[in-house]
Amino acid sequence: MKISGRLSLALVYLCFVAAIGVSNSVRAGSATWDLNPASGDWNNAANWTPATVPDGSADTATFAVSSTTAISISANTIVDGITFAPGASSFTITASPFFALTIRGVGITNNSGTTQNFVATRNFSFPQQIVFTNSATAGTSTIFTNNNGIGGFGGGITIFLDTSTAGNGTFINMSGTVSGPFQGGTEFRGSSTAGSATIINHGGTVSGAFGGTTLFDGFEGSPTAGSATIINDGGTASGAFGGTTLFDGFEGSPTAGSATIINDGGTASGAFGGTTRFFIGTPTADSATLIANAGLGGGQGGTILFEDNSTGGTSRIEVFGNGNLDISLHNKSFHDILGVTVGSIEGDGNVFLGANNLTVGSNNLSTTFSGMIQDGGVNGGSGGSLTKIGTGTLELTGANTYTGNTNIKGGVLQLDGSITSNTFVNHGSTLAGTGKIYGAVAGHGTVSPGDPIGALTVNSYAQPLGSGRLLIDIAGTGAGQFSVLDVLDTANVHGFLDPVLQNGFIPSIGDQFTFLSYGSIFGAFRFQNPVFDNGMERWVVSYDATDAVLTATANTPDEASTLLLLTVSFLGLVRYRWRSARKGA
């Protein structure tokens, strides 16, 4: 599993200072790239009309039709904006080794109707950059390729500062081609945003090679992934790492916003998958969709990691195959026992809790998870627990092995698989399903075996005095037509029994339903409303040595009730005759 470090801040800062601090152009001003320039050198005034180099904070570089479309930067260059005119050629503008291009105002305006390309190259000294500052935008129909580094040095980087935005651009961060972290990357700092961009972090192609990286750096603010789509590819060779998206909340709180971040699995035996890390401090997944896909050909799956004091917000988590969600590195000593809250989980992959609690349901979606929720993970640990909140339904169909408690505090936990832990059903929440709980079940909420018809097996069952509800759905008298709670050990029943008739079924008088089995029983159920069938029938419960039976009986009044009714009627008749006699007198 890959745990990638942040890109080198020292090198990045060096490049940034070089980019904004020095202009190598003696003459500067707004200009248009020539139809037939002498060369592809941006910093040669002879290539522009008028004959001046756009290299100033108020300058705009305009590109139209030209015979030379491969352009390189030969000096640190600053512009307010870059405009591609309607019908312009398709250009490739490259930040060459040792030099940077800084766009610090309007940003890129592409009216050409074609895609425009920008490249940050690999080099032998330090990463080269394309830098966006202030509120500059990367525009639309633009592709930025950040090449991998070679010779032990870093790759190209595109950086967003202040309130700048990646707009609708596409960013391709190349992986290393040799062992070592020499990949290309895209960085967001300050209050910048990935906007609606598409970002692709390629996976390594040889053993030890790192994948491309996207960094949301909280060291200088709280940048956001916006509504971007970010794809972390898996490695393609044994020992190769996948692409990484890193939310580093060292001082600020970077956020995944409403982005979709896809972590693909490795595509060869021993290859690592793509990774998304919420790392250091308080970064948050916010309302993002985070996906960890399975590996192919023996490759490891994608990974979603919550570490330190990171938060999951209302994020939608999807894990498949050997893809995984891992919260074992979360530092609960600084975030008490709450652990990590996420909006929802779904898929058939793995969830690793370590010793932490995972709270699911903050986005109120109803989802199905058929994988395994378990202890362990990157940091190991045991005693992990699960809490269900929100109004939605979480259906668990796999064999879950986490050893901490299960707490249902909202909505429905539908268990059609198994869990090993003690389960607490809080007021206003429901435990349902046809699975098996190897621990105790207790609480003030509702236990509703089936979905809706079926049998739920628990080790023991307890209702607090005057609270808790066992809901039994009944659609017929035959086996499999009514719900059953199978208690392997002791049933303590001091709350309510709620029979619910389904599909228009009305029992006949004398019909019986063995709805509860147990090793031993204490207490007796109460009915909130035992009468049904328009008041014609009534439920009664009888308790055998190992079973409780629900029987439909005629709803006939008892003798005391009959005597009371006759007495009231007689007194009414006497009063009526007395009043009539007085009127006659």
Secondary structure, DSSP 8 states (H G I E B T S, - for coil): --------HHHHHHHHHHHHH----SSB--EEE-SS-SSSBTT-GGGEESSSB--STT-EEEE-S-S--EEEE-S-EEEEEEEE-TT----EEEE-TT--EEEEEEEEEE-SSS-EEEEE---SSS--EEEE-TT-B--EEEEEEE----TT----EEEE-TT-B-TEEEEEE---SSSBS---EEEE-TT-B-TT-EEEE---SSTTB---EEEEEGGGS--B-TT-EEEE---SSTT----EEEEEESSS--B-TT-EEEE---SSTT----EEEEEEE--B-TT-EEEE---STT----EEEE-BT-B-TT-EEEE-TT-EEE-TTB-TTTSTTT-EEESEEEESSEEE-TT-EEEE-TT---EEE-SEEES-STT-----EEEE-SSSEEEE-SB----S-EEE-SEEEEESSEE-S-EEE-TTEEEEES-EEEEEEE-SSEEEEBSSSSEEEEEEEE--TT--EEEEEES-SSTTSB-EEEESSEEEE-SEEEEEE-TT----TT-EEEEEE-SEEEE--B-S--EETTTTEEEEEEE-SSEEEEEEEE----HHHHHHHHHHHHHHHHHHHHHHHHHH-
